[in-house]
Amino acid sequence: MSLDDDNPAILPSTHLPLPPLVASAGPAATRRFIEFFAAQIRNANTREAYARAVANFLEWSESRGVRHLSEIQPIIVAGYIEDLATAYSAPTVKQHLAAIRMLFDWLVVGHIIVTNPASAVRGPRHVVKRGKTPVLTADEARQLIDSIDVGTLIGLRDRALIGVMVYSFARVSAAVSMQVEDYFQEGKRCWFRLHEKGGKEHVVPAHHNAQAYLDAYVQASGAASERESPLFRSFDRLGKITDRAMTRNDAFRMIKRRAKAAGLSDKICCHTFRATGITAYLDNGGTIENAQAIAAHESPRTTKLYDRTDDEITLDEIERILI
């Protein structure tokens, strides 16, 4: 990224201007600051969130008399975190602290400042033992899929997208970013190639149901020969398929619309299908370790958040309270 002397620098993939505290620290600090977002954070959503977190912190610090980056001390960071905790949830506060800590680590390595003022600051305690993502039962998932009119191309697309998410535990961002070539055959089996967070590539065998849904959609869309084009494409206002990929928001609106039409909860979201697939897998004898591998989770604790197999047991035990 180049810096324009006539205009304030804009952080990569954001609409945020360079914070005054950084600009006043000189060209070296400015360049190092921008490089942090351009080179260190590859995920666009994370970059946007971290950029806003850092911008808010620096603005808060400046409003309290800080005039240079070197004046930011642990007490300043701790005060900001305490202030933030009064208005936001613990996960949000922890994300802000992580952004600040990573940035200052980068500035220390680049010899812009001497020490990281956020390294000793502790965030709020936050322990999650059960996820909040709404989960469908196997019958409800089947009800939703069967309710989709597959006499239309858009119906075939929607069924295929939901099938990929529920049968491969794919994140919606990974599913909608698939190219046609990311659904491929190797030997006698078909596979999904998913591009996950941090640029990681994850390959999952295709469940026979998902394979059937995708085959029907790909054949009807005529996209089989266009290997480097988007797999899940958007439709224009006239209902004609385009060459543009669906976005996460497109998928979210589609899922809300399909859930409502099927008479299911309005709380269903894109992540529901990841949680539903994991729960169905574990309920049928699958292991946390294998579910973790399919979902490409770093930790089994994350996978366990999606597991709702204990819900029925818990309810049965509660019903033993006979009063």
Order of alpha helices (4+ residues) and beta strands (2+ residues): alpha-alpha-alpha-alpha-alpha-alpha-alpha-alpha-beta-beta-beta-alpha-beta-beta-alpha-alpha-alpha-alpha-alpha
